[in-house]
């Protein structure tokens, strides 16, 4: 009888204790994805084969500016071959980038990801430059963030 009494006394205390625990969710706003800066290729894969060491990718650079322009230095097979302007499909959660090359009327669009790897921001592009039989996967790393 005493144990029933103790259970009846402890039950409301337990319910109060459980209900007093609230989770405070702290919402951190998603920052706008900033791709402005100079980028270099750190990994290149063609048709599933890593070709990073087979070609000199060290001189290739692409610079994205805050006024939505880009320039390419030492071109290689890439999404585009000429300088121009770019646009992201969404500034906070971009999944596509469109390149408008100077002097060419049709923009070129491709998907990309924007992960942080080993504390450094990367951009991963997958594209086929002209020939659908060849698919390239480039990982670019920002220089001097």
N, C-alpha and C positions, 0 to 999 in steps of 0.2 A: 504494500500500500504506500509506503514511504517513497519507493522508487517511482511510482506513478505520479506522486505529488511533485517530486523533483523534476520529472520530465515535463509535466504541465507548467512548472515554473520556468524551466529553462527554454522551452519552446518559443515563447514570445520574445525572449532575449535574443535567441538565435535568429529569429525572423528579423528583428530590429537591426541586428549586426549585419546580416546579409544585405538588407535593403539600404544600409547606410554606406555601403561601398559603391561609389559611382565612378564610372570611367570618364575621365575628362579627355575628350579628343581635342588635340591641338592640330588645327589645320594649317599647313604650311602652303602658301600659294605656289603654284607651279611657275617657275621663272620662264620668261620668254627665251626661246632657243636662239642663242647668238652665235652664228657661224662666221661672223666677221673675223678676219685675220688671214694669216698665211698658213697653208696646209701642204704637207708632203705625203707621199705614198710610203707606207711602212710595210704593207703586205699586198701582193698581187696574186690573184689566182685566175687562171684561164681554163675554162672547161673542167674545173675540179682539180687542176694541177697547179701547185704552188710554183710560180715563175719569178718570185721576188729576187732570187739570186741569179737568174738567167739573163736579166736585162738590168741596165743601170737606171733605176728609178730615182736615184738620189737627187738629180737635178730638176725633176719635175716639181713645179709649184703652181698652186692655184690660190689666188688672193680674192677673198670676198670682202667687200666694203660695206659699211653701214648704210650707204645710199644705194644698195642693191645692185652693185656692179661687180663683175669678176674679171680677172685677167689670168691668163695661163702663160707660164714660162716653161720653156723646153717641153713642148707638147709630146705626148705619147698617145696610144689608143686610149681615148677617154670618152665621156658622154658627149662632149663637144670639142671642137678643135680651134675655135676662134673666141676672142674676148667678147663680152657683151653684158647683159643684165640677167638677174635671176629673181625668182619669186618662190616663196614657200607657200604651201597650201594652207598652213595654219601657223601663226607665230609661236604659240605655246606648245602645240603638239604636232609638229610637222612630220609628215610621212612621205611627201613628194616635194621635189624641187624641179622647177622649170627653168631652163636656160634659153635665153633669146640671144642668139649670136648676131653680132653686128653684120649687117648686109644680108642676112638670111631671114626670110619672113616666117618660117615655121619654127615655133619653139620646140625644144626637146625636153621631155619630162621623164623623170625616173624616180623610183622609190629610194629612200635612204634611211639609215638608222643613225642614232646620235649617242652611242654609249660612252661611259667613262671606263677606261681600262687602265689599271695600274695608276690611278689618280690623274690620268690625262684624258682629255676629251678627244674622241675619235668620230669620224664620219665613215660609214660603210656604204659604198655604192655598188649596185649590181646593174650591169648594162650590157647591151650588144651593140657595138659601133658599126652599124651597117649590115653585117652578116649575122643572121639569127643563129647560125651554127656555132659562133664564138660568143661565149658569155664570160665577162670579166667581173670579178669581185675585187674591188680595191678597198683597202683600209687606209684612211688618211688620218694623220695626227697633226694637231695644231702646233705651230712653232711659236714660241714666245707668247703664251696666252696672256 
